[in-house]
Amino acid sequence: MEDKRDHNTSPSSLPSLSKQLASSTLGGSADVPVLDLSVSDEDFLVREVTKASEEWGVFQVVNHGIPTELMQQLRMAGKQFFELPEAEKETVAKEEDFEGFKRNYLGGINNWDEHLFHRLSPPSILNYKYWPKNPPQYREVTEEYTKHMKRLTEKILGWLSEGLGLPRETFTQSIGGETAEYVLRINFYPPTQNTDLTIGAAAHTDMGAIALLIPNEVPGLQAFKDEQWLDLNYVNSAVVVIIGDQLMRMTNGRFKNVLHRAKTDHERLRISWPVFVAPRADMSVGPLPELTGDDNPPKFETLIYNDYIDQKIKGWALEDLPVY
């Protein structure tokens, strides 16, 4: 049945918007908020992460508690994997599920990358078949990084909850608590001479709740704001935080699910490590009752998360956009 409350908020409506915006002009570098998490005034951080989520849907955090050395080890292990011979990378090749290694080198404005996708948490859903055995430190480094990433994610979700007047654990629990799914995707974007025609990752919003990303030093991530594409400046050791569809839906549109894309570089290799955080597939997700009422009725239909995924992917297929 058609949801008549808002015709622009169904999963399948997003690809059309993405396709329209893919050819929009680039406006320059973006003054995306950069938040220092070492600030002792936690009330200030609550206000700032909430404001950034409402106005931008993307922000960067520094002094976030993830050791710089660990971030360097993660980058090194990922780069070493993609430098392996093709036959060795194919040992963890994607099969029927989304996990595994895959190459995307297509013509026109489309995805141009290699990527490795696999689950990080909870332990009950891990399939180490898709975790590279080479380089040998890959598993140890990635598991340690996952622990820090989960702590940082729950801290940010707690501040976002408090920023809307909700108990600190609200958003964490709304995506399943310890059963929330964490997935790593390593994107490997080789240099390409025709960057005007080649997009590393096409314009999209993230279907989950939130994503936390670290890049290498080569810029390329862009966000759409104020009718233009804006480059995100590279900030050393920063983590980029991206609000996804489910936080937008849970907040009844108060938080922005930022439209973003990745560009390739003429001469330099670009790699990024986003961790996607999403509800369990069987969870119902929709506007929280605490954030709706007679004066602010629900704008979105409450859906089982897996049904939302199916609808969004079908929309992508209809629009001939790659799944990201």
N, C-alpha and C positions, 0 to 999 in steps of 0.2 A: 504494500500500500504506500502511496506517495505521502511523504511527510510534508504537510502544507504550512508548517510553521516558519520555515526559512528555506527558500529554494536554492540558496547559495552555499549551503553548509553540508550537503551530502558528500560522501567520499568521492563519488564519481564526478562532482563538479570541479574538483581541484585540478585535474589534468588540463581541462579547457583553459582555465586561468593560467596555468603554467605555460601552456603552449603559446598563448597570446603574449605573454611577457618575455618569452625566450629571446625575442628579437629587439627588445627595448634597449634604449641607449644606456651606456655606462656613464655614470655621473661623477666618478672620482672615488677617492678614498673615504671611508666611512668613519666617523667619530663614534664607533660602537662603544658603549660604556665598558670601561676597564675597572674592575673592582678589586681592591686590595683586601683579601680576607684576613689579613693580620690585624686589621683595625680592631681595637678593643671594644668599641661601642657596637654591640650586637644589634641594638635597635636601629642604628644607622644602616647596617648591612641589610636588615630586613626591609627597610624602606627602599634601599637602592636596588636590590635584586627584584623586588616587586615592581618598581617603576620601570626598570629595564625590560621586564617581561611584558608589561602593559604597552610600552611605547615602541619597543624594538622586536621583542621575541628572540633576541640574541644578545649575548654579552660575553666578555672575557673575564676570567678571574686569575689573579696572581697571588703568590704566597698562600697557596691552597692546601699545602700539607703533603703533596705528592713529591717525594724526593727528586731533585733534578737528575741525579745519577740514575735513578730507576727509569725516568722518562728517556734518558739517553740510551739506556740498555734496551728499552722497548723499541726505540727507533732503529737501533743497530740490528736487532734480531729481525725486524720486519724487512729492512733493506736487504739483509743477507739472504732471506728467503727468496725474494724476487730476483736476486742475482744468480740463483741456482739454475742449472740446466733445465730446459723445459720438461724433460722426462721426469726429473725429480719433483718438480712442482706438481706435475700431473698425478703424483701418488696421493695427493689430497684433493683431487679434482671434484668439482660439484657434480652431484648425481641428480636424484629426484628432488631433494630438499634444497633450501637456499644455501646450506652450508657447503663450504669448500672453495677451491680455487677456480677462477674463471677469467677468461680474456674477453674483452669487448673492444674490438677495433672496427668500427663501422663508419660508413661515409656520412657526409653532411653534418648537420648539427645533431650530434648524438654522443652517446657515451664513448670515451676513448680511454680505456684503462685496463689494467689487470687488477683483480681484487681477491682477497681471501676473507671469507666470512665464516665465523663460527661462534657458538654460544659460549658464554663465560660463567653464567650462574642462572638458576640454582644448580647445585651439583647433580640433582636427579635428572636433569635434561642434557648433561654434557655428553658429547660423543667425541672422544679423543682421536677418533679416526681422522678427523679433519684438522687436528692440530699438527703442524709440521714437527717432524722428529729432527730436522736439520734446518737451522742451526740447533745444536744440542741444548742451548740455554733457553730456547723459545718457551717451553712450558713453564719453567721455573719463573722466568721474568714476567710472563703474562699472568700467571696466577697471583704473584705478588702485586702486580699493577691492578688486578681486579679487586683485591682487598681495599686498596686506597681509593679506587674509583667508586666503589659502593659507599664508602664512608663519605666521600665528597658529595655524591648524588643525594644521599639522605639528608646531609646538612643543608644543601640548597633547597631541597623539597620542603624541609622543615621551615626554613625562612620564608619560602613562598606561601606556605600555609598560614603562618603567623601574619604575613603581610595582608592577608585577606580576612583577618580576624578569626581564623580557625585554629583548632588545637594543632600543635607542632607536627603530630604524626599523621595528619589527615591525608595528605597527598601520597605519602609513602604507603599507608594502608589501603588507599583507594586503588593502587596499582598492584596490590597483592602482598605487600610487606616483604618477607623473606622469599616469597615465591615469585616476585617480580622477575622478569627475564632480562638479562643483560647479554647483549650480543656485540661482538667486535667485528668491524669491517676494516681491513687495511686496504686503502686505495693507492694504487701505484700508477701515476700518470707520467708516461715517458714524454720527453720533449717532442713537439711537433711543429713543423714549419707553418702550418696554416691554422693558427689559433683563432682566426676570425670565423672559421667554419667548424671548428672542433671544440666541443664542450666536454670537459672531463666527466661531469655528471650533470644531466639536464635539470632544468628548473623543477623544483619539487618542494613539498613540505614533508617532514618526517611523520610517519603514521603512528609512531609510538607516543610516549609521554614526554620524554626529554632525551637529548643526546649530548654527550660531552666529548669533545674532539681535541686532539693535539695534532698539529701539522709539523712538517719540517720547515726550514727557513724560507722556502719558496712560496710567495703568496699566490692565491688563486681562488680562495673562497669569496663568494659575493652574496650579498643580501639585497633583497628588493625592498626599498622604502622610498616614500614620497615620489612614486612614479619613475624610479630610476634604479639601475643596478649600481651597487656601491661595493668597492673592494674593502675587505676587512684587512686592516693593517696587521702585519706579523708582530707579535709581542713575545719576546723571549720567555720561554717556560710557562706561558699562559695556557689555560684550558678554555676553549670556546664552548659556551653553553648555548644550546639551541632548543627552544620550546617547540614541542611537537603537537600533533593534532589532538591527542587525548587530554593534555593539560588545557588546551584551548577549549575543548568541549566541556571538561569538568568545571571550568570557571565560567561557563556560559558566554564565552567570547571575550572575557576580560583580558586574558593573556593572548598574545599573538602567536600563531604558529607560523613562523617566518618562512617566506618563500626564499629559497637559496639555491645556488648552483656552484659548480667548480669549473674553473678555466685551466687549460693547460698552458705551458710556457714554451717559448721558442727554443730555448737553449738548455734549460735546467729541468732536472727531474723533480717532480713534486709528489710527496707521499703524505697521506693523512691517516689518522687512527681514530675514527669516531666509535664511541661506545653508545649503542642505542638501548634505552631503558623503556620497557613496555609492560603492560599488564599481562597476566596469564591469558592464554587464548580463550578460556571459558568464563572470564570475568565480564560482568555487565558494566559498561562505562557510559556515562552521560552527565549532564549538568548536576552538580551536587545540590541536594535540597536546601542546604544552608545558604546557597548563593542564588536561589531563585525565589520567586514569590509573585503575588498579584501584580506588583509594579515592575517585575522583571521575570516574565514567564520564560520557561525553557526554550531556547532557540534551536536545540539539537535533540535528535531522537536518541534515547538510550539503547545501545546495541551491545550484543556480545562482541567482545573484541575481535574474535576470529571472523565473525560476519562482517565487521568493519573492514578488516584486511581484504576479504574476498571482494567486497564492493569496490574498494579503492583500486585493487589490481585489475579488476575488470574494466574500470574506467581508464586506467593506463593503457590497457590493450586496445580499447576502442580508439584512443587518441594516438596510438602508435608511439608511445613514450616508453623508454626503458624502465624496468623496475629498479629502484634504488633503495 
